[in-house]
């Protein structure tokens, strides 16, 4: 591998993505919250909302835990020469990488909610809620390990010619001794 991608705090990155997804999804569902149900009755709209929120939440809070656990079990110290983003810079680094997909998600959510009355933005709220749940669990794991967990900052879409592609796909976790 030629260049090493920057490493960011895992808990902060997970909280950042979870919070941003929840916020964007909630805003994308506002037309439905303000009564634009597209002719669906309240029971149908409420049922759709529960399913649209519940499935992504259950996936990101449930089976995704095994994915995190596997990487935690394989966590190793940060490789020498790897750039580690300061804790206070993590949110900016993560949010900058997620801006375009989140704006696209917001636009799609608003368009669908406004035209059909289906609150599809709640899928992002469910995903965000699940990620926030995982972040809380990861923070507990950090306390148990007595180490700061970091991971590679991956772009939203990895190009085939990216020299760090294998690292992004592997998504390893690294430990930094507690300060």
C-alpha positions in Angstrom: 0.0 0.0 0.0 1.4 3.4 -1.0 -0.2 6.0 1.2 -1.9 5.4 4.5 -5.3 7.0 5.0 -5.8 9.2 8.0 -7.2 7.6 11.1 -10.1 9.1 13.1 -11.6 8.3 16.4 -14.1 5.4 16.0 -16.6 6.5 18.6 -16.6 10.1 17.4 -16.9 9.0 13.8 -19.8 6.7 14.6 -21.5 9.4 16.6 -21.0 12.0 13.9 -22.4 9.8 11.1 -25.2 8.7 13.3 -26.2 12.2 14.3 -25.9 13.6 10.8 -28.0 10.7 9.4 -30.7 11.2 12.1 -30.8 14.9 11.5 -31.0 14.7 7.7 -33.6 11.9 7.8 -35.8 13.8 10.2 -35.7 17.0 8.1 -36.3 14.8 5.0 -39.5 13.5 6.7 -40.9 16.9 7.7 -43.5 17.2 4.9 -45.2 14.1 6.3 -44.9 15.3 9.9 -46.7 18.5 8.8 -49.6 16.5 7.4 -48.6 15.7 3.8 -49.6 12.0 3.9 -50.3 11.7 0.2 -53.8 10.4 0.9 -52.7 7.7 3.3 -54.6 7.5 6.5 -52.8 8.1 9.8 -52.6 4.3 10.6 -51.0 3.5 7.3 -48.6 6.4 7.5 -47.7 5.5 11.1 -47.2 1.8 10.1 -45.0 2.9 7.2 -43.0 5.1 9.5 -42.4 2.3 12.0 -41.2 -0.1 9.3 -39.1 2.5 7.5 -37.4 3.5 10.7 -37.3 0.1 12.4 -35.6 -2.0 9.7 -32.5 0.2 9.4 -32.3 0.7 13.2 -32.6 -3.1 13.8 -29.9 -3.8 11.2 -27.4 -1.2 12.4 -28.0 -1.8 16.1 -28.3 -5.6 15.9 -26.4 -7.7 13.3 -23.9 -4.9 12.7 -22.7 -5.5 16.3 -20.9 -8.7 15.1 -19.1 -6.6 12.5 -17.8 -4.2 15.1 -16.9 -7.1 17.5 -14.9 -8.9 14.8 -12.9 -5.8 14.2 -12.4 -5.1 17.9 -11.0 -8.6 18.4 -8.5 -7.9 15.6 -7.6 -4.4 16.7 -3.9 -3.7 16.8 -1.7 -0.7 17.7 -1.6 2.1 15.1 1.0 1.3 12.4 4.1 3.5 12.6 3.8 6.5 10.3 0.0 6.5 10.2 -1.6 9.9 10.4 -4.0 10.1 13.3 -6.6 12.9 13.3 -6.9 14.7 16.6 -10.0 14.0 18.5 -11.3 17.6 18.0 -10.8 17.3 14.2 -12.7 14.1 13.8 -16.2 15.5 13.4 -15.0 17.9 10.7 -13.1 15.2 8.8 -16.0 12.8 8.9 -18.7 15.3 8.1 -16.8 16.8 5.2 -16.5 13.3 3.7 -20.3 12.7 4.2 -21.6 16.1 3.0 -22.4 15.1 -0.6 -24.2 11.8 0.2 -26.2 13.5 3.0 -27.3 16.4 0.9 -28.4 13.9 -1.8 -30.2 11.9 0.9 -31.9 15.0 2.1 -33.1 16.0 -1.4 -34.4 12.5 -2.1 -36.2 12.3 1.3 -37.8 15.7 0.8 -38.9 14.9 -2.7 -40.4 11.6 -1.9 -42.1 12.8 1.3 -43.5 15.8 -0.5 -44.7 14.0 -3.6 -45.9 10.7 -2.1 -46.4 11.3 1.6 -44.1 8.4 2.5 -41.5 9.4 5.1 -38.5 7.6 3.6 -36.1 9.9 5.5 -37.0 7.9 8.5 -34.7 5.2 7.1 -31.8 7.6 7.7 -33.1 8.3 11.2 -33.2 4.5 11.9 -29.7 4.1 10.6 -28.5 7.1 12.6 -30.2 5.8 15.7 -28.6 2.4 15.3 -25.2 4.0 14.8 -25.6 6.1 17.9 -26.5 3.0 19.8 -23.4 1.3 18.5 -21.3 4.4 19.4 -22.4 4.1 23.0 -21.4 0.4 23.0 -18.1 1.2 21.4 -17.4 3.9 24.0 -17.8 1.2 26.7 -15.4 -1.0 24.8 -12.9 1.8 24.7 -13.2 2.2 28.5 -12.7 -1.6 29.0 -9.6 -1.6 26.7 -8.2 1.6 28.2 -7.3 2.7 24.7 -8.6 5.1 22.1 -10.0 3.2 19.1 -9.3 4.7 15.7 -10.2 3.6 12.1 -9.4 4.7 8.6 -11.3 7.7 7.3 -12.8 6.3 4.1 -14.4 8.3 1.3 -18.1 7.6 0.6 -17.2 5.9 -2.7 -13.8 4.3 -3.0 -12.3 4.4 -6.5 -10.7 1.2 -7.9 -7.4 3.0 -8.4 -7.2 4.3 -4.8 -3.9 3.1 -3.2 -5.7 2.7 0.1 -8.6 0.7 -1.3 -7.7 -2.6 0.4 -7.5 -0.8 3.8 -10.9 0.8 3.3 -12.5 -2.5 2.4 -10.8 -4.3 5.3 -11.9 -1.5 7.7 -9.4 -2.3 10.5 -9.6 -0.9 14.0 -6.5 0.3 15.7 -5.7 1.2 19.3 -4.0 4.3 20.7 -2.9 4.2 24.3 -5.1 6.2 26.6 -3.7 9.6 27.4 
